[in-house]
């Protein structure tokens, strides 16, 4: 199973309605391609995990990279693993500013670095945060929605 994690910066801050539209489109598109993953958004920064067939993920990433709503798109992790991290989620989603970040194990430390962007670009720290975040927040019963 191929996976990719990227970060990017929104051109302008997105409101909840815009984020829900992105989520709905992503879920329909990703389901058709058998791509799963998670999208986090907070204070103008996106981090997304995509997993599935390598060619399909790469094609989707090219489409995402060209999206004019964000810039500074950087792949921070990619590789192969036996199983999906997000098998039940065509696209789990969380609007980070809606959460009490201090209550999430591993998450508040992740955001406490010199700048969020520099921290997001550290692959080891990013991978640890994603797993901690998944384990702290999401469960398969809610499909990953936290808005």
Phi and psi in radians as a Rosetta constraint file:
Dihedral C 1 N 2 CA 2 C 2 CIRCULARHARMONIC -1.522 0.35
Dihedral N 2 CA 2 C 2 N 3 CIRCULARHARMONIC 2.493 0.35
Dihedral C 2 N 3 CA 3 C 3 CIRCULARHARMONIC -2.404 0.35
Dihedral N 3 CA 3 C 3 N 4 CIRCULARHARMONIC 2.705 0.35
Dihedral C 3 N 4 CA 4 C 4 CIRCULARHARMONIC -2.530 0.35
Dihedral N 4 CA 4 C 4 N 5 CIRCULARHARMONIC 2.444 0.35
Dihedral C 4 N 5 CA 5 C 5 CIRCULARHARMONIC -2.170 0.35
Dihedral N 5 CA 5 C 5 N 6 CIRCULARHARMONIC 2.265 0.35
Dihedral C 5 N 6 CA 6 C 6 CIRCULARHARMONIC -2.318 0.35
Dihedral N 6 CA 6 C 6 N 7 CIRCULARHARMONIC 2.801 0.35
Dihedral C 6 N 7 CA 7 C 7 CIRCULARHARMONIC -2.189 0.35
Dihedral N 7 CA 7 C 7 N 8 CIRCULARHARMONIC 2.721 0.35
Dihedral C 7 N 8 CA 8 C 8 CIRCULARHARMONIC -2.744 0.35
Dihedral N 8 CA 8 C 8 N 9 CIRCULARHARMONIC 2.920 0.35
Dihedral C 8 N 9 CA 9 C 9 CIRCULARHARMONIC -1.991 0.35
Dihedral N 9 CA 9 C 9 N 10 CIRCULARHARMONIC 2.262 0.35
Dihedral C 9 N 10 CA 10 C 10 CIRCULARHARMONIC -1.175 0.35
Dihedral N 10 CA 10 C 10 N 11 CIRCULARHARMONIC 2.486 0.35
Dihedral C 10 N 11 CA 11 C 11 CIRCULARHARMONIC -1.130 0.35
Dihedral N 11 CA 11 C 11 N 12 CIRCULARHARMONIC -0.681 0.35
Dihedral C 11 N 12 CA 12 C 12 CIRCULARHARMONIC -2.487 0.35
Dihedral N 12 CA 12 C 12 N 13 CIRCULARHARMONIC 2.737 0.35
Dihedral C 12 N 13 CA 13 C 13 CIRCULARHARMONIC -1.088 0.35
Dihedral N 13 CA 13 C 13 N 14 CIRCULARHARMONIC 2.432 0.35
Dihedral C 13 N 14 CA 14 C 14 CIRCULARHARMONIC -1.762 0.35
Dihedral N 14 CA 14 C 14 N 15 CIRCULARHARMONIC 2.486 0.35
Dihedral C 14 N 15 CA 15 C 15 CIRCULARHARMONIC -1.594 0.35
Dihedral N 15 CA 15 C 15 N 16 CIRCULARHARMONIC 3.059 0.35
Dihedral C 15 N 16 CA 16 C 16 CIRCULARHARMONIC -1.080 0.35
Dihedral N 16 CA 16 C 16 N 17 CIRCULARHARMONIC -0.662 0.35
Dihedral C 16 N 17 CA 17 C 17 CIRCULARHARMONIC -1.096 0.35
Dihedral N 17 CA 17 C 17 N 18 CIRCULARHARMONIC -0.740 0.35
Dihedral C 17 N 18 CA 18 C 18 CIRCULARHARMONIC -1.140 0.35
Dihedral N 18 CA 18 C 18 N 19 CIRCULARHARMONIC -0.693 0.35
Dihedral C 18 N 19 CA 19 C 19 CIRCULARHARMONIC -1.166 0.35
Dihedral N 19 CA 19 C 19 N 20 CIRCULARHARMONIC -0.695 0.35
Dihedral C 19 N 20 CA 20 C 20 CIRCULARHARMONIC -1.114 0.35
Dihedral N 20 CA 20 C 20 N 21 CIRCULARHARMONIC -0.690 0.35
Dihedral C 20 N 21 CA 21 C 21 CIRCULARHARMONIC -1.081 0.35
Dihedral N 21 CA 21 C 21 N 22 CIRCULARHARMONIC -0.754 0.35
Dihedral C 21 N 22 CA 22 C 22 CIRCULARHARMONIC -1.058 0.35
Dihedral N 22 CA 22 C 22 N 23 CIRCULARHARMONIC -0.779 0.35
Dihedral C 22 N 23 CA 23 C 23 CIRCULARHARMONIC -1.075 0.35
Dihedral N 23 CA 23 C 23 N 24 CIRCULARHARMONIC -0.820 0.35
Dihedral C 23 N 24 CA 24 C 24 CIRCULARHARMONIC -1.089 0.35
Dihedral N 24 CA 24 C 24 N 25 CIRCULARHARMONIC -0.764 0.35
Dihedral C 24 N 25 CA 25 C 25 CIRCULARHARMONIC -1.119 0.35
Dihedral N 25 CA 25 C 25 N 26 CIRCULARHARMONIC -0.782 0.35
Dihedral C 25 N 26 CA 26 C 26 CIRCULARHARMONIC -1.061 0.35
Dihedral N 26 CA 26 C 26 N 27 CIRCULARHARMONIC -0.763 0.35
Dihedral C 26 N 27 CA 27 C 27 CIRCULARHARMONIC -1.100 0.35
Dihedral N 27 CA 27 C 27 N 28 CIRCULARHARMONIC -0.784 0.35
Dihedral C 27 N 28 CA 28 C 28 CIRCULARHARMONIC -1.125 0.35
Dihedral N 28 CA 28 C 28 N 29 CIRCULARHARMONIC -0.813 0.35
Dihedral C 28 N 29 CA 29 C 29 CIRCULARHARMONIC -1.133 0.35
Dihedral N 29 CA 29 C 29 N 30 CIRCULARHARMONIC -0.833 0.35
Dihedral C 29 N 30 CA 30 C 30 CIRCULARHARMONIC -1.154 0.35
Dihedral N 30 CA 30 C 30 N 31 CIRCULARHARMONIC -0.657 0.35
Dihedral C 30 N 31 CA 31 C 31 CIRCULARHARMONIC -1.051 0.35
Dihedral N 31 CA 31 C 31 N 32 CIRCULARHARMONIC -0.738 0.35
Dihedral C 31 N 32 CA 32 C 32 CIRCULARHARMONIC -1.117 0.35
Dihedral N 32 CA 32 C 32 N 33 CIRCULARHARMONIC -0.495 0.35
Dihedral C 32 N 33 CA 33 C 33 CIRCULARHARMONIC -1.748 0.35
Dihedral N 33 CA 33 C 33 N 34 CIRCULARHARMONIC 0.035 0.35
Dihedral C 33 N 34 CA 34 C 34 CIRCULARHARMONIC 1.008 0.35
Dihedral N 34 CA 34 C 34 N 35 CIRCULARHARMONIC 0.750 0.35
Dihedral C 34 N 35 CA 35 C 35 CIRCULARHARMONIC -1.873 0.35
Dihedral N 35 CA 35 C 35 N 36 CIRCULARHARMONIC 2.330 0.35
Dihedral C 35 N 36 CA 36 C 36 CIRCULARHARMONIC -2.085 0.35
Dihedral N 36 CA 36 C 36 N 37 CIRCULARHARMONIC 2.978 0.35
Dihedral C 36 N 37 CA 37 C 37 CIRCULARHARMONIC 2.807 0.35
Dihedral N 37 CA 37 C 37 N 38 CIRCULARHARMONIC -2.817 0.35
Dihedral C 37 N 38 CA 38 C 38 CIRCULARHARMONIC -2.579 0.35
Dihedral N 38 CA 38 C 38 N 39 CIRCULARHARMONIC 2.453 0.35
Dihedral C 38 N 39 CA 39 C 39 CIRCULARHARMONIC -2.125 0.35
Dihedral N 39 CA 39 C 39 N 40 CIRCULARHARMONIC 2.171 0.35
Dihedral C 39 N 40 CA 40 C 40 CIRCULARHARMONIC -1.972 0.35
Dihedral N 40 CA 40 C 40 N 41 CIRCULARHARMONIC 2.450 0.35
Dihedral C 40 N 41 CA 41 C 41 CIRCULARHARMONIC -2.413 0.35
Dihedral N 41 CA 41 C 41 N 42 CIRCULARHARMONIC 2.327 0.35
Dihedral C 41 N 42 CA 42 C 42 CIRCULARHARMONIC -2.786 0.35
Dihedral N 42 CA 42 C 42 N 43 CIRCULARHARMONIC 2.203 0.35
Dihedral C 42 N 43 CA 43 C 43 CIRCULARHARMONIC 0.871 0.35
Dihedral N 43 CA 43 C 43 N 44 CIRCULARHARMONIC 0.756 0.35
Dihedral C 43 N 44 CA 44 C 44 CIRCULARHARMONIC 1.542 0.35
Dihedral N 44 CA 44 C 44 N 45 CIRCULARHARMONIC 0.054 0.35
Dihedral C 44 N 45 CA 45 C 45 CIRCULARHARMONIC -2.059 0.35
Dihedral N 45 CA 45 C 45 N 46 CIRCULARHARMONIC 2.346 0.35
Dihedral C 45 N 46 CA 46 C 46 CIRCULARHARMONIC -1.852 0.35
Dihedral N 46 CA 46 C 46 N 47 CIRCULARHARMONIC 2.510 0.35
Dihedral C 46 N 47 CA 47 C 47 CIRCULARHARMONIC -2.351 0.35
Dihedral N 47 CA 47 C 47 N 48 CIRCULARHARMONIC 2.282 0.35
Dihedral C 47 N 48 CA 48 C 48 CIRCULARHARMONIC -2.367 0.35
Dihedral N 48 CA 48 C 48 N 49 CIRCULARHARMONIC 2.435 0.35
Dihedral C 48 N 49 CA 49 C 49 CIRCULARHARMONIC -1.896 0.35
Dihedral N 49 CA 49 C 49 N 50 CIRCULARHARMONIC 2.263 0.35
Dihedral C 49 N 50 CA 50 C 50 CIRCULARHARMONIC -2.143 0.35
Dihedral N 50 CA 50 C 50 N 51 CIRCULARHARMONIC 2.415 0.35
Dihedral C 50 N 51 CA 51 C 51 CIRCULARHARMONIC -2.516 0.35
Dihedral N 51 CA 51 C 51 N 52 CIRCULARHARMONIC 2.436 0.35
Dihedral C 51 N 52 CA 52 C 52 CIRCULARHARMONIC 2.782 0.35
Dihedral N 52 CA 52 C 52 N 53 CIRCULARHARMONIC -2.744 0.35
Dihedral C 52 N 53 CA 53 C 53 CIRCULARHARMONIC -1.046 0.35
Dihedral N 53 CA 53 C 53 N 54 CIRCULARHARMONIC 2.339 0.35
Dihedral C 53 N 54 CA 54 C 54 CIRCULARHARMONIC -1.010 0.35
Dihedral N 54 CA 54 C 54 N 55 CIRCULARHARMONIC -0.791 0.35
Dihedral C 54 N 55 CA 55 C 55 CIRCULARHARMONIC -1.145 0.35
Dihedral N 55 CA 55 C 55 N 56 CIRCULARHARMONIC -0.682 0.35
Dihedral C 55 N 56 CA 56 C 56 CIRCULARHARMONIC -1.175 0.35
Dihedral N 56 CA 56 C 56 N 57 CIRCULARHARMONIC -0.756 0.35
Dihedral C 56 N 57 CA 57 C 57 CIRCULARHARMONIC -1.112 0.35
Dihedral N 57 CA 57 C 57 N 58 CIRCULARHARMONIC -0.771 0.35
Dihedral C 57 N 58 CA 58 C 58 CIRCULARHARMONIC -1.079 0.35
Dihedral N 58 CA 58 C 58 N 59 CIRCULARHARMONIC -0.715 0.35
Dihedral C 58 N 59 CA 59 C 59 CIRCULARHARMONIC -1.135 0.35
Dihedral N 59 CA 59 C 59 N 60 CIRCULARHARMONIC -0.769 0.35
Dihedral C 59 N 60 CA 60 C 60 CIRCULARHARMONIC -1.094 0.35
Dihedral N 60 CA 60 C 60 N 61 CIRCULARHARMONIC -0.731 0.35
Dihedral C 60 N 61 CA 61 C 61 CIRCULARHARMONIC -1.074 0.35
Dihedral N 61 CA 61 C 61 N 62 CIRCULARHARMONIC -0.695 0.35
Dihedral C 61 N 62 CA 62 C 62 CIRCULARHARMONIC -1.065 0.35
Dihedral N 62 CA 62 C 62 N 63 CIRCULARHARMONIC -0.708 0.35
Dihedral C 62 N 63 CA 63 C 63 CIRCULARHARMONIC -1.107 0.35
Dihedral N 63 CA 63 C 63 N 64 CIRCULARHARMONIC -0.782 0.35
Dihedral C 63 N 64 CA 64 C 64 CIRCULARHARMONIC -1.111 0.35
Dihedral N 64 CA 64 C 64 N 65 CIRCULARHARMONIC -0.768 0.35
Dihedral C 64 N 65 CA 65 C 65 CIRCULARHARMONIC -1.023 0.35
Dihedral N 65 CA 65 C 65 N 66 CIRCULARHARMONIC -0.579 0.35
Dihedral C 65 N 66 CA 66 C 66 CIRCULARHARMONIC -1.499 0.35
Dihedral N 66 CA 66 C 66 N 67 CIRCULARHARMONIC -0.079 0.35
Dihedral C 66 N 67 CA 67 C 67 CIRCULARHARMONIC -1.132 0.35
Dihedral N 67 CA 67 C 67 N 68 CIRCULARHARMONIC 2.170 0.35
Dihedral C 67 N 68 CA 68 C 68 CIRCULARHARMONIC -1.268 0.35
Dihedral N 68 CA 68 C 68 N 69 CIRCULARHARMONIC -0.060 0.35
Dihedral C 68 N 69 CA 69 C 69 CIRCULARHARMONIC -1.391 0.35
Dihedral N 69 CA 69 C 69 N 70 CIRCULARHARMONIC -0.118 0.35
Dihedral C 69 N 70 CA 70 C 70 CIRCULARHARMONIC -2.561 0.35
Dihedral N 70 CA 70 C 70 N 71 CIRCULARHARMONIC 2.938 0.35
Dihedral C 70 N 71 CA 71 C 71 CIRCULARHARMONIC -2.514 0.35
Dihedral N 71 CA 71 C 71 N 72 CIRCULARHARMONIC 3.136 0.35
Dihedral C 71 N 72 CA 72 C 72 CIRCULARHARMONIC 0.944 0.35
Dihedral N 72 CA 72 C 72 N 73 CIRCULARHARMONIC 0.781 0.35
Dihedral C 72 N 73 CA 73 C 73 CIRCULARHARMONIC -1.321 0.35
Dihedral N 73 CA 73 C 73 N 74 CIRCULARHARMONIC 2.120 0.35
Dihedral C 73 N 74 CA 74 C 74 CIRCULARHARMONIC -2.317 0.35
Dihedral N 74 CA 74 C 74 N 75 CIRCULARHARMONIC 2.182 0.35
Dihedral C 74 N 75 CA 75 C 75 CIRCULARHARMONIC -1.329 0.35
Dihedral N 75 CA 75 C 75 N 76 CIRCULARHARMONIC 2.227 0.35
Dihedral C 75 N 76 CA 76 C 76 CIRCULARHARMONIC -1.957 0.35
Dihedral N 76 CA 76 C 76 N 77 CIRCULARHARMONIC -0.398 0.35
Dihedral C 76 N 77 CA 77 C 77 CIRCULARHARMONIC -2.537 0.35
Dihedral N 77 CA 77 C 77 N 78 CIRCULARHARMONIC 2.475 0.35
Dihedral C 77 N 78 CA 78 C 78 CIRCULARHARMONIC -2.783 0.35
Dihedral N 78 CA 78 C 78 N 79 CIRCULARHARMONIC 2.688 0.35
Dihedral C 78 N 79 CA 79 C 79 CIRCULARHARMONIC 2.898 0.35
Dihedral N 79 CA 79 C 79 N 80 CIRCULARHARMONIC -2.741 0.35
Dihedral C 79 N 80 CA 80 C 80 CIRCULARHARMONIC -2.259 0.35
Dihedral N 80 CA 80 C 80 N 81 CIRCULARHARMONIC 2.569 0.35
Dihedral C 80 N 81 CA 81 C 81 CIRCULARHARMONIC -2.576 0.35
Dihedral N 81 CA 81 C 81 N 82 CIRCULARHARMONIC 2.882 0.35
Dihedral C 81 N 82 CA 82 C 82 CIRCULARHARMONIC -1.229 0.35
Dihedral N 82 CA 82 C 82 N 83 CIRCULARHARMONIC -0.820 0.35
Dihedral C 82 N 83 CA 83 C 83 CIRCULARHARMONIC -2.107 0.35
Dihedral N 83 CA 83 C 83 N 84 CIRCULARHARMONIC 2.751 0.35
Dihedral C 83 N 84 CA 84 C 84 CIRCULARHARMONIC -1.278 0.35
Dihedral N 84 CA 84 C 84 N 85 CIRCULARHARMONIC 2.548 0.35
Dihedral C 84 N 85 CA 85 C 85 CIRCULARHARMONIC -1.393 0.35
Dihedral N 85 CA 85 C 85 N 86 CIRCULARHARMONIC -0.490 0.35
Dihedral C 85 N 86 CA 86 C 86 CIRCULARHARMONIC -2.207 0.35
Dihedral N 86 CA 86 C 86 N 87 CIRCULARHARMONIC 1.000 0.35
Dihedral C 86 N 87 CA 87 C 87 CIRCULARHARMONIC -1.110 0.35
Dihedral N 87 CA 87 C 87 N 88 CIRCULARHARMONIC -0.481 0.35
Dihedral C 87 N 88 CA 88 C 88 CIRCULARHARMONIC -1.679 0.35
Dihedral N 88 CA 88 C 88 N 89 CIRCULARHARMONIC 0.025 0.35
Dihedral C 88 N 89 CA 89 C 89 CIRCULARHARMONIC -2.078 0.35
Dihedral N 89 CA 89 C 89 N 90 CIRCULARHARMONIC 1.899 0.35
Dihedral C 89 N 90 CA 90 C 90 CIRCULARHARMONIC -1.109 0.35
Dihedral N 90 CA 90 C 90 N 91 CIRCULARHARMONIC -0.504 0.35
Dihedral C 90 N 91 CA 91 C 91 CIRCULARHARMONIC -2.975 0.35
Dihedral N 91 CA 91 C 91 N 92 CIRCULARHARMONIC 1.694 0.35
Dihedral C 91 N 92 CA 92 C 92 CIRCULARHARMONIC -1.199 0.35
Dihedral N 92 CA 92 C 92 N 93 CIRCULARHARMONIC 2.644 0.35
Dihedral C 92 N 93 CA 93 C 93 CIRCULARHARMONIC -2.528 0.35
Dihedral N 93 CA 93 C 93 N 94 CIRCULARHARMONIC 2.505 0.35
Dihedral C 93 N 94 CA 94 C 94 CIRCULARHARMONIC -2.564 0.35
Dihedral N 94 CA 94 C 94 N 95 CIRCULARHARMONIC 2.262 0.35
Dihedral C 94 N 95 CA 95 C 95 CIRCULARHARMONIC -1.586 0.35
Dihedral N 95 CA 95 C 95 N 96 CIRCULARHARMONIC 1.770 0.35
Dihedral C 95 N 96 CA 96 C 96 CIRCULARHARMONIC -1.077 0.35
Dihedral N 96 CA 96 C 96 N 97 CIRCULARHARMONIC -0.571 0.35
Dihedral C 96 N 97 CA 97 C 97 CIRCULARHARMONIC -1.208 0.35
Dihedral N 97 CA 97 C 97 N 98 CIRCULARHARMONIC -0.215 0.35
Dihedral C 97 N 98 CA 98 C 98 CIRCULARHARMONIC -1.466 0.35
Dihedral N 98 CA 98 C 98 N 99 CIRCULARHARMONIC -0.046 0.35
Dihedral C 98 N 99 CA 99 C 99 CIRCULARHARMONIC -1.922 0.35
Dihedral N 99 CA 99 C 99 N 100 CIRCULARHARMONIC 2.713 0.35
Dihedral C 99 N 100 CA 100 C 100 CIRCULARHARMONIC -1.437 0.35
Dihedral N 100 CA 100 C 100 N 101 CIRCULARHARMONIC 1.633 0.35
Dihedral C 100 N 101 CA 101 C 101 CIRCULARHARMONIC -1.033 0.35
Dihedral N 101 CA 101 C 101 N 102 CIRCULARHARMONIC -0.511 0.35
Dihedral C 101 N 102 CA 102 C 102 CIRCULARHARMONIC -1.210 0.35
Dihedral N 102 CA 102 C 102 N 103 CIRCULARHARMONIC -0.315 0.35
Dihedral C 102 N 103 CA 103 C 103 CIRCULARHARMONIC -1.537 0.35
Dihedral N 103 CA 103 C 103 N 104 CIRCULARHARMONIC -0.077 0.35
Dihedral C 103 N 104 CA 104 C 104 CIRCULARHARMONIC -1.680 0.35
Dihedral N 104 CA 104 C 104 N 105 CIRCULARHARMONIC 2.054 0.35
Dihedral C 104 N 105 CA 105 C 105 CIRCULARHARMONIC -1.032 0.35
Dihedral N 105 CA 105 C 105 N 106 CIRCULARHARMONIC 2.233 0.35
Dihedral C 105 N 106 CA 106 C 106 CIRCULARHARMONIC 1.473 0.35
Dihedral N 106 CA 106 C 106 N 107 CIRCULARHARMONIC -0.259 0.35
Dihedral C 106 N 107 CA 107 C 107 CIRCULARHARMONIC -1.547 0.35
Dihedral N 107 CA 107 C 107 N 108 CIRCULARHARMONIC -0.771 0.35
Dihedral C 107 N 108 CA 108 C 108 CIRCULARHARMONIC -1.108 0.35
Dihedral N 108 CA 108 C 108 N 109 CIRCULARHARMONIC -0.623 0.35
Dihedral C 108 N 109 CA 109 C 109 CIRCULARHARMONIC -1.155 0.35
Dihedral N 109 CA 109 C 109 N 110 CIRCULARHARMONIC -0.626 0.35
Dihedral C 109 N 110 CA 110 C 110 CIRCULARHARMONIC -1.088 0.35
Dihedral N 110 CA 110 C 110 N 111 CIRCULARHARMONIC -0.678 0.35
Dihedral C 110 N 111 CA 111 C 111 CIRCULARHARMONIC -1.505 0.35
Dihedral N 111 CA 111 C 111 N 112 CIRCULARHARMONIC -0.040 0.35
Dihedral C 111 N 112 CA 112 C 112 CIRCULARHARMONIC -1.557 0.35
Dihedral N 112 CA 112 C 112 N 113 CIRCULARHARMONIC 0.086 0.35
Dihedral C 112 N 113 CA 113 C 113 CIRCULARHARMONIC -1.225 0.35
Dihedral N 113 CA 113 C 113 N 114 CIRCULARHARMONIC -3.087 0.35
Dihedral C 113 N 114 CA 114 C 114 CIRCULARHARMONIC -0.964 0.35
Dihedral N 114 CA 114 C 114 N 115 CIRCULARHARMONIC -0.815 0.35
Dihedral C 114 N 115 CA 115 C 115 CIRCULARHARMONIC -2.543 0.35
Dihedral N 115 CA 115 C 115 N 116 CIRCULARHARMONIC 2.640 0.35
Dihedral C 115 N 116 CA 116 C 116 CIRCULARHARMONIC -1.019 0.35
Dihedral N 116 CA 116 C 116 N 117 CIRCULARHARMONIC -0.764 0.35
Dihedral C 116 N 117 CA 117 C 117 CIRCULARHARMONIC -1.051 0.35
Dihedral N 117 CA 117 C 117 N 118 CIRCULARHARMONIC -0.781 0.35
Dihedral C 117 N 118 CA 118 C 118 CIRCULARHARMONIC -1.077 0.35
Dihedral N 118 CA 118 C 118 N 119 CIRCULARHARMONIC -0.693 0.35
Dihedral C 118 N 119 CA 119 C 119 CIRCULARHARMONIC -1.186 0.35
Dihedral N 119 CA 119 C 119 N 120 CIRCULARHARMONIC -0.720 0.35
Dihedral C 119 N 120 CA 120 C 120 CIRCULARHARMONIC -1.083 0.35
Dihedral N 120 CA 120 C 120 N 121 CIRCULARHARMONIC -0.502 0.35
Dihedral C 120 N 121 CA 121 C 121 CIRCULARHARMONIC -1.444 0.35
Dihedral N 121 CA 121 C 121 N 122 CIRCULARHARMONIC -0.025 0.35
Dihedral C 121 N 122 CA 122 C 122 CIRCULARHARMONIC -1.540 0.35
Dihedral N 122 CA 122 C 122 N 123 CIRCULARHARMONIC 1.808 0.35
Dihedral C 122 N 123 CA 123 C 123 CIRCULARHARMONIC -0.985 0.35
Dihedral N 123 CA 123 C 123 N 124 CIRCULARHARMONIC -0.750 0.35
Dihedral C 123 N 124 CA 124 C 124 CIRCULARHARMONIC -1.121 0.35
Dihedral N 124 CA 124 C 124 N 125 CIRCULARHARMONIC -0.795 0.35
Dihedral C 124 N 125 CA 125 C 125 CIRCULARHARMONIC -1.142 0.35
Dihedral N 125 CA 125 C 125 N 126 CIRCULARHARMONIC -0.732 0.35
Dihedral C 125 N 126 CA 126 C 126 CIRCULARHARMONIC -1.082 0.35
Dihedral N 126 CA 126 C 126 N 127 CIRCULARHARMONIC -0.795 0.35
Dihedral C 126 N 127 CA 127 C 127 CIRCULARHARMONIC -1.099 0.35
Dihedral N 127 CA 127 C 127 N 128 CIRCULARHARMONIC -0.741 0.35
Dihedral C 127 N 128 CA 128 C 128 CIRCULARHARMONIC -1.071 0.35
Dihedral N 128 CA 128 C 128 N 129 CIRCULARHARMONIC -0.739 0.35
Dihedral C 128 N 129 CA 129 C 129 CIRCULARHARMONIC -1.134 0.35
Dihedral N 129 CA 129 C 129 N 130 CIRCULARHARMONIC -0.746 0.35
Dihedral C 129 N 130 CA 130 C 130 CIRCULARHARMONIC -1.063 0.35
Dihedral N 130 CA 130 C 130 N 131 CIRCULARHARMONIC -0.766 0.35
Dihedral C 130 N 131 CA 131 C 131 CIRCULARHARMONIC -1.164 0.35
Dihedral N 131 CA 131 C 131 N 132 CIRCULARHARMONIC -0.763 0.35
Dihedral C 131 N 132 CA 132 C 132 CIRCULARHARMONIC -1.085 0.35
Dihedral N 132 CA 132 C 132 N 133 CIRCULARHARMONIC -0.734 0.35
Dihedral C 132 N 133 CA 133 C 133 CIRCULARHARMONIC -1.117 0.35
Dihedral N 133 CA 133 C 133 N 134 CIRCULARHARMONIC -0.825 0.35
Dihedral C 133 N 134 CA 134 C 134 CIRCULARHARMONIC -1.004 0.35
Dihedral N 134 CA 134 C 134 N 135 CIRCULARHARMONIC -0.820 0.35
Dihedral C 134 N 135 CA 135 C 135 CIRCULARHARMONIC -1.197 0.35
Dihedral N 135 CA 135 C 135 N 136 CIRCULARHARMONIC -0.523 0.35
Dihedral C 135 N 136 CA 136 C 136 CIRCULARHARMONIC -1.419 0.35
Dihedral N 136 CA 136 C 136 N 137 CIRCULARHARMONIC -0.641 0.35
Dihedral C 136 N 137 CA 137 C 137 CIRCULARHARMONIC -1.857 0.35
Dihedral N 137 CA 137 C 137 N 138 CIRCULARHARMONIC -0.901 0.35
Dihedral C 137 N 138 CA 138 C 138 CIRCULARHARMONIC -1.568 0.35
Dihedral N 138 CA 138 C 138 N 139 CIRCULARHARMONIC 2.643 0.35
Dihedral C 138 N 139 CA 139 C 139 CIRCULARHARMONIC -2.498 0.35
Dihedral N 139 CA 139 C 139 N 140 CIRCULARHARMONIC 2.808 0.35
Dihedral C 139 N 140 CA 140 C 140 CIRCULARHARMONIC -1.230 0.35
Dihedral N 140 CA 140 C 140 N 141 CIRCULARHARMONIC -0.279 0.35
Dihedral C 140 N 141 CA 141 C 141 CIRCULARHARMONIC -1.252 0.35
Dihedral N 141 CA 141 C 141 N 142 CIRCULARHARMONIC -0.574 0.35
Dihedral C 141 N 142 CA 142 C 142 CIRCULARHARMONIC -1.719 0.35
Dihedral N 142 CA 142 C 142 N 143 CIRCULARHARMONIC 0.035 0.35
Dihedral C 142 N 143 CA 143 C 143 CIRCULARHARMONIC 1.190 0.35
Dihedral N 143 CA 143 C 143 N 144 CIRCULARHARMONIC 0.138 0.35
Dihedral C 143 N 144 CA 144 C 144 CIRCULARHARMONIC 1.611 0.35
Dihedral N 144 CA 144 C 144 N 145 CIRCULARHARMONIC 0.051 0.35
Dihedral C 144 N 145 CA 145 C 145 CIRCULARHARMONIC -1.380 0.35
Dihedral N 145 CA 145 C 145 N 146 CIRCULARHARMONIC 2.142 0.35
Dihedral C 145 N 146 CA 146 C 146 CIRCULARHARMONIC -2.430 0.35
Dihedral N 146 CA 146 C 146 N 147 CIRCULARHARMONIC 1.856 0.35
